[in-house]
């Protein structure tokens, strides 16, 4: 039996893999905005590359939709 923390990690890993598949394999822009109280440590421990905490004012590159140095969203 999995704990809540383990189940959250499984779900987040599934989302992370899906986002990578859409972005890298299909070469499409894709983003999921998750509005949930999930401890930051969960995705840091799991090394999820597509999860970013946006908990500050949207300025200086902190945004729901981010852009790389060439102006492309990611």
Number of C-alpha atoms within 10 A of each C-alpha: 5 8 8 9 11 12 12 15 18 14 10 20 19 12 17 18 14 14 20 19 14 14 15 11 9 9 10 12 13 13 17 11 9 11 6 6 6 13 10 11 9 15 20 12 9 12 12 16 13 17 19 15 12 10 8 8 9 11 7 6 11 15 15 14 12 11 13 9 6 6 8 10 12 13
